[in-house]
Amino acid sequence: MNRRDFIRNTVAGAAGLSLLGVPTPTWAADHVRLTILHTNDVHSRIDPYPMDGRPNAGLGGMARRAHLVKQIRSQEKNVLLLDSGDIWQGTPYFNLFDGELEYKLMTQMQYDAATLGNHDFDNGLAGLQRQLPNAGFPFLTANYDFSGTVLKGRFRDYKTFEKENIKIGIFGLGIELAGLVDTRNYGQTIYLDPLQRAAEMVKQLRAVEKCQLVICLSHLGYDFTNEPEKVNDQKLAHQVAGIDVILGGHSHLFMPEPKIISHADGTQTLINQVGKDGLFLGRLDFTFNRRSKTKNSVASAVVPVGSLVKTS
């Protein structure tokens, strides 16, 4: 699928989605639709932006996001809700409750999986350990080795999900902590090469787990123009074939539509990211042939979390 075809099949924005739901096609009986909802860099933004005249005033808020997700789940049979890290840090809620509230609200929203961002280490390994019981969803991270820390055995490299016989494999990758996070906050955590670990995850999820869709939850950042030696989402997409979607974080980048990276073997990787602070909810709708389980099409949307959504 080239860029023109993708855009033709893309529904951009909430209005094009008939508020929330992509219209059901007439051939739906022969196909399975999978809806991926995603957030990144929410940064403890529990409340909406205040109505103070700033850009995006009135948008966001976890209660509104919960209502929006509930509406989409009522319309779609197969939904996964994912987060790409930096759940913590940025408002007094984190200072007061040390991340407990964020995890509990995401659990109520029934997040399916998340990965760790650099700010999720802001209370140190012990602080993260204390709050993990409040998270009713798994954190996936394939390139942090916690075996020499109090978090040994607390995280998984990947997790698989199955929706109407379509198998989805999801793994996580985190940014290098050295130079970004105080060494006291990550201790003996070992950073593993994300490109090597991603290739290993693709092999595991494709060859062993037999997944039809592979998703990476990435907190590597979209691009580092001034630091070309660092691994970022674009470098990952170009160098590791077999990842269908990279849901990014760290860069706070608002992408109105995913970027498409094509590989020599004919496959493609989509990179998507939806800004910060929970102002928007990313949405990708994939269709699969029910018999062959092959991926046929994808539509994308960036849904504002705010005035378009009635919360009462």
GURORO-196694 format. One record per residue: x negated, z, y of N, C-alpha, C, CB in turn; residue in one letter. Coordinates in pm, whole numbers, plus 32768, in hexadecimal, padded with zeros to 4 digits. Glycine has a CB too. Layout:
<votors>
XZYXZYXZYXZYA;...
</votors>
This chain:
<votors>
7FAB80007F8A8000800080007FA88000807B8060807A8001M;7FAF7F9680CB7F5E7F9081447FA27FDB81B57F437EFE816CN;7F5D7FE582267F91803582968016800082C77F2C80398309R;80227F7B82CF80A17F42830081137F6682A380967EA9830DR;80FB7F5C821F81647F7E81BF8188801181C7813A7F598131D;8120806681DA813C80F481E481958111825C80BA814581EDF;817180DA82CE81C080F38347824E80BF8335817D80B283C1I;825D804E82F082E2801882D883348079828382D97F8F8292R;82F280C182288335811E81D1833781AC820882F4811D814AN;830581BC828182F9824182BB836E825D83188276824F8306T;83A382D7830C84098305836783C7836883C484848345831CV;83B3834684428365839A849D83C283EA84F68306834584F2A;83BD846E84E7840884C68541848C84F185068421848285C3G;84BF855F853C8539859A850685B1853F85178553861F8547A;85B884F68585862C84A1859E863984358533862284608629A;85C883FB850B85CB839484A585F183C9841D85478352849CG;85EE844C840D86118488838C86A584AF838685B985028372L;86F5847E83E4878184A883EA8787854183EA87D2846E8371S;8741857B844687268608845A86BE863A83F887A68659844DL;86DE863F8375867D86768318866C8622829A86A6870082F3L;86D285E2826A86CC85A381E786B2850E81EE874A85BC819EG;865284DE819C8640844E818F86B68417814185B9842D8149V;86F983AE8170876E8379812A874E8357809987A482FE8171P;87A6837B803F879183627FB187A682CE7F9287EF83B87F5BT;874182897F59875081FC7F3C87AC81E27EC686C981BF7F21P;87DE81677EBC883D81457E5187FB81477DC9887A80BD7E6AT;877481377DC3873081357D4386FF81BF7D1986BC80D57D48W;873882297D54870582B07D3D870A82D87CAA875483127D8FA;876882A37C5E877382CB7BD186F782A67B8287ED828A7B93A;86B1823F7BAC863982127B6685BA824E7B9E862F817C7B6BD;85C582A17C05855082D77C48855C836E7C5C853C82917CCDH;84EA83AC7C6F84E2843A7C9084A784457D1C848B84897C27V;84E784947D7184B084A97DF7847785367DFF851D84937E64R;8400853E7E3483BA85BC7E46839F85D07EDA833785C07DF3L;83C886427F0F83B586627F9C834986CC7FAB843986927FDCT;82E086A97FF48274870780128283873580A381E886C67FFAI;829487B780B8829987F3813C8218884081518316884F814DL;81DE883981CA815E887C81DB814788AC826A80ED882081B2H;80F88918827280CF895582F18039896C82ED811C89DB830BT;7FFF898583617F7189AB83697F5889F483ED7F15892D835EN;7EF88A4F83EB7ECC8A9584647F408AD584B07E828A3484C1D;7F928B1F846780058B6184A77FD78BD684FE80688B92843CV;7F678C1584DC7F288C7A85327F858CEA855E7EEE8C3785ABH;7FCA8D2484FD801D8D9B851680898D86857F7FC58E0D8540S;80B18D09859281188CEB85F681A08D0485B5810D8C57862BR;81D08D7D85BF82508DA4858482C48D7585DB82578E3C8571I;82B78D85865E83208D6186BD830D8CD386F283228DC58732D;83778C98872683678C18876C83108C2787E983F08BDE8792P;82DD8BB6881A829B8BB8889C83008BE7890682618B2B88C0Y;82D88C39896583368C6789CC83618BF48A2682F68CD68A21P;83D78C048A5F840D8B9F8ABC83D08BB68B4684AA8BA68AC2M;83518B938B5483098BAE8BD082D48B308C1282988C0D8BB4D;83058ABD8BE982DD8A418C27826289FF8BEC82C68A588CB5G;82208A428B8D81AA8A078B4E81D489958AF1815B8A738B01R;8178893D8ACD819A88D78A6981CA891989E8811F887C8A4DP;822E88DF89AB82698911892D82B48994893E81FC892388C6N;82D889B889B983258A3389D083A38A31897C83478A438A66A;83BC8AA2893784348AAF88E584268A7E885784A38A688925G;83B88A3A883983A68A0787B183658A7087578351898787B3L;83768A5F86D583348AB3867383868B2E864F82AE8ADE86A7G;83448B8B860C83868C0585DE83A18BFF854984088C1B862AG;83808C6C8502838D8C6A8470841D8C70844283408CDD8435M;84758CB1848E85028CB38469853C8C26846E85518D1084C6A;85198BDA84D585498B5184E185108AF9847285258B18856AR;848E8B0F845384538AC183E684998AE0836183BC8ADE83DBR;84B88B5F834A84FD8B8582D085848B4082C6850E8C1D82CAA;85CB8B3A8337864F8AF9833986418A64831E86958B1083C2H;85DB8A27835985C18999834785A0897A82B5854F896A83A1L;854989CA8279852489B681ED859E89C8819384B58A1981C4V;85F18A2B81B2866A8A42816286C689C9816786B48ABF8193K;86D5898E81DE8729891681EB86F388A38197873188EC827EQ;8671888D819D8636881F81528646883680BC85A2880F8175I;863288B08090864288CE800086D388B97FD48617895F7FE2R;873188CF802E87BE88BA800987DE88257FF8881A88F78072S;878987CF803387A1873F802F874A86F77FC88789870480B7Q;86DA87337FA6867A86F37F4C866887467ECE85F386DE7F93E;866087027E5D865787477DDC85CB877B7DBF868286EB7D6EK;8565872E7DE884DB874D7DC3848587637E3F84A086DC7D6CN;846D87E17E61842688037EDC83B1885F7EBD848688447F42V;833E88437EFB82CD889F7EF882A988C27F89825388617EACL;829089427FA2826C8974802881DE89AB802282D289E28059L;81848972807580F5898E806A80B889B180F280AC8917802DL;804789FA80EF80038A1D816C7F6D8A0A815B80238AAE8196D;7F2B89DA81C77E9D89B981C17E428A1A820A7E88893181F8S;7E6A8A9782177E0F8AFE82457E168B2282D77D888AD68227G;7DCE8B8F82F97DD68BD3837B7E658C0383947DA88B7583EDD;7E978C4A83337F198C8C833F7F0F8CFE83A47F498CC082B5I;7E9B8D3E83AA7E878DB583FB7E458D9784827E338E1883AFW;7E4D8DFB84D97E058E0485577E418DB085C77D788DDC8542Q;7E5E8DF086377E8C8DA586AB7EF88DE986FC7EBE8D23867FG;7F3F8E4D86C17FA58E96870C7F998F2B86EA80358E6186E9T;7FDB8F8287397FD69012871D8010903786958020905C8789P;80628FE286598097900285D580269018857180F38F9185A4Y;7FBF8FC5857B7F4D8FD685207F01905685417EEF8F5D8527F;7EEF907185C27EA690EA85EA7EEE916985BC7E9490EC8682N;7F72916585BB7FC191DB85977FD391EC8501804891D485D9L;7FE7917D84BA800E9186842D7FA8914B83CC80929142841AF;7F38911A83FD7EC890ED83A97EEC907E83477E929162835CD;7F4F902B83697F738FBA83157FE58FD482B47EFE8F9082C9G;8012905082AB807F9072824E80FE9023826E809E910A8254E;8122901D82ED819E8FDB8314819A8F4682F681B88FF183A8L;812A8F058313811F8E7682F981358E56826580968E428326E;80F38EA2820E80FF8E8A817E818E8EA5814D809B8EE28131Y;81C98F0F818082518F30815382B68EC7817E827B8FB98188K;82A98E9481F983068E2E822782F18DAA81DE82F68E1982BEL;82748D8581C2825C8D0C817382918D1A80E681C68CED8170M;828A8D9280AF82C28DAB802A83598D9A802C829C8E387FF9T;839A8DCC8094842B8DB980A1844E8D2680AC84608E05811BQ;83F78CD780EC840D8C4780F883F18BFC807783B68C0E8167M;83B88C44801683978C0C7F93832E8B9C7F9D84168BD77F50Q;82C28BBB7FE4824F8B617FE082208B537F5081DB8B94803BY;81F78ADB7F2B81C98AC37EA281348AD87E9281ED8A367E78D;80E68ABF7EFB80558AD27EF380198AC87F7F80138A6A7E95A;7FA18B027F8E7F578AFB800C7EC38AFC7FEB7F7D8B70806CA;7E718ADC80507DE28AEF80437DB18B4980B37D978A688045T;7D328B7080AD7CFB8BCD810E7CB78B8481817C998C2C80CAL;7CD08BB281FB7C878B83826F7C218BEA829A7CE68B6382E2G;7BCB8BC782F67B638C2483217B9C8CA383607B078BE08384N;7C0E8C9783A67C488D0E83E57C8E8D6A83807CAA8CE58451H;7CA28D3A83087CDC8D9082A07C758DF4826B7D128D3A822DD;7BF98DEC829F7B918E4D82807B7D8EB182F27B0D8E068262F;7BD18EAD83587BB78EFC83D07BBE8F9383BA7C198ED6843BD;7C018FC083517C01904E832F7BA4906C82BB7C8E907B830DN;7B49900F829F7AEA902482327B28901081AA7AB090AC823BG;7AD5901881437B05900580BA7B62907680917A8F8FFB8059L;7B4490F080BC7B9A9162809A7C22915580DD7B5791E680C3A;7C24912281597CA4910F819F7CF790A4815D7C8C90EA8230G;7CB7903A812F7CFE8FD280E67D32900780627CA38F5980CEL;7CE19055801D7D0A90907F9E7D8590E97FB07C9790E27F62Q;7D899137801D7DFB919180347E7D914680467DE291E780AER;7E7890CF80847EF3908880A47F22902880377EDF903C8123Q;7ECB90057FDA7EF28FA47F737F6F8FCC7F237E7F8F907F14L;7F86904C7F068003906F7EC08081904A7F0D800591037EA4P;807690357F9180EB900E7FE081058F787FDC80D790398070N;80AB8F2D7FA080B98E9B7F9880F28E757F1080318E537FB0A;816F8E497F0E81AF8E207E9281978D8E7E7382438E3B7E99G;81238D5D7E9680FD8CD27E7E80668CD17E6681258C747EF8F;80318C6F7E1E7FA18C6F7E007F4F8C327E717F878C237D80P;7ED68C677E827E718C297ED77E148BD97E7C7E228C947F2BF;7E028B597E9E7DB08B007E4E7D308AE07E9A7DFD8A7F7E2AL;7CBF8AF87E5C7C3F8ADA7E9D7BD78ABB7E337C118B507EF7T;7BA88A407E317B4D8A127DC87ABA8A1B7DEF7B6D89857DA4A;7A9C8A327E6E7A0F8A307E9779DF8AB27ED779F889C07EF7N;7A2A8B1F7EC479F88BA47EE579E78BF07E617A5A8BF17F48Y;796F8C217E4879548C717DD179558D037DF878CB8C497D90D;79BC8D4B7DCB79CD8DD87DED799D8E357D7E7A5E8DF57E0DF;79548DFF7D1E79338E4E7CA678DE8EC97CC578EA8DF87C43S;78948EC97D3478448F3D7D5978858F967DC077C18F117D8CG;790A8F8C7DCE79518FD87E3679C890237DFB79808F7A7EA6T;7A0C906F7E507A8390B97E257AF7905B7E047AAE911D7E91V;7AEB8FDB7E297B568F7A7E117B3E8F287D927B638F1D7E88L;7AE38F537D3F7AC98F0E7CC27B4A8F017C707A5D8F577C70K;7B688E877C467BDD8E6F7BF27C628E6C7C397BE38ED47B8BG;7C618E757CBE7CE08E7C7D077D168DF47D307CCE8ED27D81R;7CC58D8B7D267CF18D077D537CE08CA07CE47CA28CDC7DD0F;7D2B8C347CF07D248BC67C907CEC8B4A7CD57DAF8BA97C52R;7CAB8AF57C857C7B8A757CBB7CEF8A197CDB7C1C8A317C58D;7D518A157C807DC089B67C8D7E3B89EE7C487D9A892D7C51Y;7EAB89AC7C5F7F2789CC7C197F76894B7C077F7B8A367C66K;7FBD89407B99801288CB7B8180A588F27B8A7FF3888D7AF7T;80F488937BB7818688A27BC181C6882A7B7D81B488AF7C57F;823E883B7B4D828587CB7B0E831187C17B48828B87DD7A73E;833487497B7683B7872D7BB083F086B17B6B83AE87197C4AK;845886C57B1B849886577AD2843086017A8884E985FF7B34E;83DA86457A3E8372860679EB830385C47A3B83B1859F7991N;830285D47ABE829185A97B10823686217B2482C0856C7B9AI;81B886127AFE815A86837B04810386767B80810286897A85K;80FD86E37BCC80B186E77C4A8042874E7C3C810E870A7CC4I;7FC887257C5C7F5787807C5A7F28879C7CE77EE587487C06G;7F14881B7D077EEC88427D8F7E70889A7D867F60888D7DD9I;7E0B887A7DD77D9488CF7DDE7D7188E77E707D1D888D7D92F;7D1B894A7E887CF8896E7F127C6389667F2C7D2889F97F30G;7C3F89487FA97BB489447FD57BA9898A805D7B7F88B17FDEL;7B3F89DB806C7B2C8A2380E87AAD89FB81307B2A8AB680CEG;7AA98A1781B07A3989F5820579C48A5581EC7A6289F9829AI;79498A28820C78D48A7F81FD78E08AF3825E78518A308215E;78D08B6C822978E68BE48279786B8C0D82C979108C568220L;77F58BEE829877798C1482DD77748BD4836776FD8BEB8289A;775D8C2583CD77588BF5845577DF8BED8499771A8B708457G;78488C00844B78D08BF9848179158C81847979228B8F8437L;78F78CCA840F79338D4C83F478C38DB383EB79898D4B8370V;78DB8E29842178798E96841878578EAE838478B18F19845BD;77D68EB6836777AC8EC882DB77E88F45829C77148ECE82D2T;78048FAB82EB7841902582B578CE900B828178459092831FR;790D8FA082B279978F84828C79A48F33820C79DD8F3C82FCN;793B8EEE81E579458EA4816578DE8ED280FE79338E10817DY;78838F288124782A8F6980C677DF8F0A806A78778FC88074G;77EE8F1D7FE877A88ED07F8277F68E557F54778A8F287F0AQ;78598E2B7FA178A28DB07F8178418D3A7F86791A8D9A7FE3T;78428CE77F1E77E88C747F1578378BF57F3277A48C6D7E89I;78018BA57F8E78408B257FB3780C8AB87F5778248B018049Y;78668A737F1478438A077EB8785E89807EF978918A157E34L;7811891C7ED3781D88957F0C78AC88617EFB77B888357EC9D;78F4884C7F6A798188217F5C799087977F1F79C388227FE3P;7931873C7F34793C86B77EF8792F86BE7E6178D286587F33L;78CE870A7E3278BC87197DA27934875F7D63783C87677D84Q;796287C87DA479D488127D6C7A5287BE7D6F79EB88947DB9R;7A64876C7DD87AD987157DDE7AD786B07D6C7AE086CE7E65A;7A6286757D527A5786147CE37A7786577C5F79C985D87CDEA;7A4B86D27C4D7A6A871C7BD27AFF87397BC77A1A879F7BCDE;7B3E875B7C377BCD87767C377C1D86F87C167BF887AF7CBFM;7BF586867C4F7C3A86097C327C3185E87B9E7C0085957C86V;7BBB85F87B657BAA85DD7AD67C01863A7A817B1685EE7AAEK;7C0386B97AA67C5487197A5C7CEA86F97A687C3987A77A8FQ;7D1686DB7AE07DA586C67AF67DD4863F7AC27DC586D17B8AL;7D8185DA7AC97DA785557A987D97854A7A007D5384E97ADCR;7D20856979CF7D00854F79427D3485BB78E47C6B85427931A;7D2C8637790F7D5386A678B77DE586CD78CB7CF9871F78CEV;7E0B86E579487E94871279657EF8869F796B7E97875D79E7E;7EC7862379757F1D85AB79767F8085AC79EB7F6B85A078F2K;7F4D85CC7A617FA485D17AD77FBB85457B107F67862B7B43C;8035852E7B40805784AF7B82803A84B47C1980E9848D7B6BQ;802C852C7C50800F853B7CDF7FAA85AC7CEF809285587D32L;7F4085927D3C7ED885F77D547ED286127DEA7E4D85C97D1EV;7EDF86917E0E7EE186BC7E9A7E6F871E7EB17F6A86FB7EC1I;7E27870B7F1E7DC1876A7F487DF187B47FC57D3987237F63C;7DF488397FBE7E0B888C80337D8288A9806F7E5A89128010L;7D66886F80E17CDF8873811A7CDC88C0819C7CAB87E6812FS;7C78891881A87C5A8954822A7BCD892C82557C6889EF8224H;7BA688B182337B22887E82567B1D884A82E67AFB881081F7L;7B8F8826831E7B9387E583A07B9A874E83917B19880B83F4G;7BD8870D83F17BEF867D83E77B70862C83FD7C588652844CY;7B1F865384627AA7860684837A4B865E84D67ACB858384D0D;79C8864884C87965868F851A790686278554791786FB84C6F;792B85F085C578DC85858603784D85B38621791F85548683T;783E862F865077BB86618676777086A3860377CA86C486E6N;77AF86AE858F776F86EA851A7788869284A077A4877B8502E;774A861D849E776885BB8434774085E983A87723853B8451P;76EB865083A076C1867F831B772D86D182D6764186D28328E;778E8700832277F7875382E7785E86FF829E783B87A78354K;78938738823378FF86F781E97981871082327907872A8157V;79CF86A6824A7A5186B182897AB6866082397A4C8681831DN;7B32865F82667B9B861B821A7B818586820B7C218632825CD;7B50854782767B3684B7826D7AC58499820A7B13847F82F7Q;7A5B84E7821079EC84D481B27A1C84ED81237976853281D4K;7A6B855481107AA38572808C7AF784FF80597AF785F28092L;7B4E84CA80AE7BA6845C80847B5783E080607C0B843B80F3A;7AEF83C280AB7A9E834B80917A49835880137A44832E8108H;7A1683D07FF979B383DF7F8E79EC840D7F09794D843F7FBAQ;7A6584417F087AA184707E8A7B2684297E757AB4850C7E8AV;7B2583C37E207BA1837D7DFE7BF483D37D9F7B8282F27DBEA;7C7583B97D9E7CCC84007D417D1F846D7D807C7B843A7CD5G;7D06848C7E017D5A84EB7E497DC6849B7E917D0685437EAFI;7E4484B57E727EB0846B7EB47EC684997F437F32847A7E64D;7EBF851C7F597EDD85547FDD7E7C85C47FFE7F6F85877FE3V;7E4685C280757DFB863380AC7E4E866D811D7D6C860880DFI;7E7D86E7810A7EC8872D81727E65878981B87F43877E8136L;7E41876482337DD187A282777DF5881482D37D89873E82C3G;7D8B885A82FE7D9688C6835E7D1488D383AB7DBA8949831AG;7D0A893C83F97C95896484467C87891A84CA7C19894F83F4H;7CA4889884CD7C90884985467D02885685AA7C7F87B88522S;7D74888F85817DEA889B85D77E16881086077DCB88F78651H;7E0587AD85B37E20872385D97EB1870085BC7DC286C3858EL;7EF686D086227F7E869E860D7F76860A85E97FD886B4868CF;7FA585E885717FA2855E85438032852B85387F58855184BBM;805B84CE858B80E4849A85828101845085018100843F85F6P;8098842184BE80A683E2843A802483F583EF80CC83498446E;802783F2836C7FAB8405831F7F49839383337FCB8414828CP;7ECA83B483247E60834E83227E4E832182917DD98385835EK;7E3F829F827D7E31826681F77DA0823E81DF7E8F81ED81E4I;7D67826F81737CE1824A81487CEE81FC80C47C8382C88137I;7CBD818080C17CC6812D80497C4281317FFD7CEA809B806DS;7C4D812D7F777BD881337F207BC480AE7ED87BE781A47EBBH;7B4B809B7EA67B27801F7E627B7B80097DE37A93801F7E3EA;7BAA80777DA77BF880697D2C7C8B804B7D467BED80E87CDAD;7CB080377DC67D3980167DE87D90808D7E097D777FCC7D7AG;7D5F81057DF57DAC817C7E167D9B819F7EA97D8181F37DBFT;7DF181F97ED97DEC82227F657DFA82B97F717E5A81DC7FB4Q;7DC382ED7FDD7DD0837A7FFE7E10838580887D4783C27FF9T;7E7683D980937EB483F581147E7F847981497F4F83F88108L;7E5B847C81C87E3284F9820A7E9C851C82717DA484EB824EI;7ECB859A826D7F3285C282CC7F15864F82FF7FBF85BB828CN;7F3E866B837A7F2C86ED83B87F9386F784297E98870183EEQ;7FCB876F843F803A877B849E801F87E4850B80BB879E8454V;7FAA87DA85497F8F882A85C07F7088BB85A280038824861AG;7FBB891585E07FA089A485D2801D89F585F67F2889CF862CK;80168A7685DA80788ADA860681048AC785CC80818AD8869BD;81118A73856681958A61852981F88A1A858281CD8AE48501G;81C789CB85E382218982863B8268891085F481D4894D86B2L;822888DC858C825F886A85438252888384AD821687E6856AF;82AB8847846482A7884883D2828A87BB83A3832E887E8396L;821E87AA835881FF872783218254870A82A7816B871D82FDG;8276868A829682C986628224829A85DC81ED835E865A824DR;828885D881698268855C812282CA854F80AE81D4855C80F0L;830F84DD80A7836D84C28039833584537FE183F9849B8071D;831284787F6682E084177F05834E83F07EA5826784517EB9F;834E83727E7B83A883477E0F835483187D99840882D47E40T;8381833D7D21833F83187CA583A282D17C4A830483957C5FF;837282707BFF83C482337B9783DC829A7B2A838081B37B5EN;845982B07B08847C831A7AAA844083017A20851483267A9ER;8438828279F6840682637970836D825D796C843F81DE7940R;8332820F79C582A181FE79C28256826F7A07827B817A7A01S;829C82BC7A5C826483297AAA81FE82F87B128221838E7A4DK;820282797B3281A882437B9781E1825B7C22819181AE7B80T;818882717C8281B082887D0D81D282037D4E813F82D07D5CK;824881F97D8B8277817C7DC5826A81777E5C830581657DA0N;828F81E27EA0829281DF7F328285826B7F6B8314819D7F65S;826B82717FED826382F18033829882DD80C081D183288035V;82E4833F80EE83138342817982E183C381B883AF83388182A;82C283C08238828E8438827A82E2845B82F381FC842482A3S;82DE84DB831783218509839182DB858583C583B885278376A;82DD8597844782B286138486832F865084C5823E85FB84F1V;835B86C1849183DA86FA84BB83C2876F851B842C87288441V;83F08767859883DF87D785F48429885385C3840F87B08681P;83EA88C585CE842A894385AC845B897F862E83C889A4855EV;84D9896586508506899586D18592896E86F184AE8963873CG;85A5892D8765862A8918879D868388C08748861F88DE8825S;8648886C86F0869A8817869B86D888648627864787A48667L;86AD88DF861286D8892C859F872E89A285CE865E895D854EV;87A889AA859C88018A1885BC87DD8A8F8561889889EF85ABK;87C28B01859C87978B74854E88048BDD853C871F8BB38590T;887D8BBB856088EA8C1B854E89658BD28519890B8C6385D3S;
</votors>
